[in-house]
Amino acid sequence: MPSRLKPLLAAAAAFLLAPAGAAQGPLPRIDGIVWQLHDASPPAEGGWHRLGAREVLIQWTAVDGTAYVPGTGLPESANMPDWARIRREPWARRVIAGLSGRFDEDRTRREIGQMTDESVRLARGQFPFRVSGYYFPAEVDPTWTDAPAVVPQLNRLPRPLWISVYDSSNIGAENLADWLASWLPGDVGIFFQDGVGVWARRAPTARHYADVLAARLGRGRVRLIAEAFRQQADGSFRPATPEELGPQLRAYRGHRIYLFDGPHYVSDETIDALLAQ
């Protein structure tokens, strides 16, 4: 989230030709933000609670052998978060603790067993915040034909447990929902990546995905990640403008919305502009 750098020209063309749909009315309240930790990540300082955020999903607490929480036995990051401050923030009243991950998606899929071993050890430790759930940072999509083989690994992890799902190949909401229902354990929830930031689809289409997934899997198991960035032709990312992000969020009214990623892409200036719309 995002770990997939895809060619943009065809995707952007399809995006621009798709119907825009309606995204009117007041801004819906979001439920939370996502925070992707790395050694150069910005500190989690912002007014996301002003948009409604009360929960933060930390993408991982250890990645590629580097820990971002103390007491794991792994080498600790030189850019350790200020957990004492973060746990007092109004947008971090609840924390979904991401477990052990890898930056590279191919490596993630090769090392899923090792990641699970590391995640079990992490989950047995003492996190420096109150945990509301756990997130296993293995992003799944229908091109991962071995994804159902992950089930024994998921069954080793604590609950409540979440994973993330995307559909870069655009098989469609119904097919994606059927695929997930065919193998995903019934007590594992999903964060669906809307794909808007990587030009995979427009927000109304992403809303349709969320509706279908909620109907098929159960509304309590589905949360929606609003990509608050836009991928550029050179593969880099920029923050979404308020004019882009406002309609995107309005399209998702009624779903549980999480911004990816708050510290990197959603500044206080953006929040001010959104609230002024």
TAURVEN-V213277 format. One record per helix or strand of 3 or more residues. SS is the DSSP state (alpha for helix, beta for strand). FROM is the first residue (numbers start at 1). TO is the last residue. Records with the same first field share a line. If there is no record, write none. Layout:
SS: FROM-TO / FROM-TO
This chain:
alpha: 9-17 / 48-51 / 83-86 / 90-92 / 105-110 / 112-124 / 147-154 / 173-181 / 203-217 / 219-221 / 242-250 / 262-265 / 268-276
beta: 32-35 / 55-58 / 94-98 / 131-135 / 161-165 / 188-193 / 222-227 / 229-231 / 237-239 / 257-260
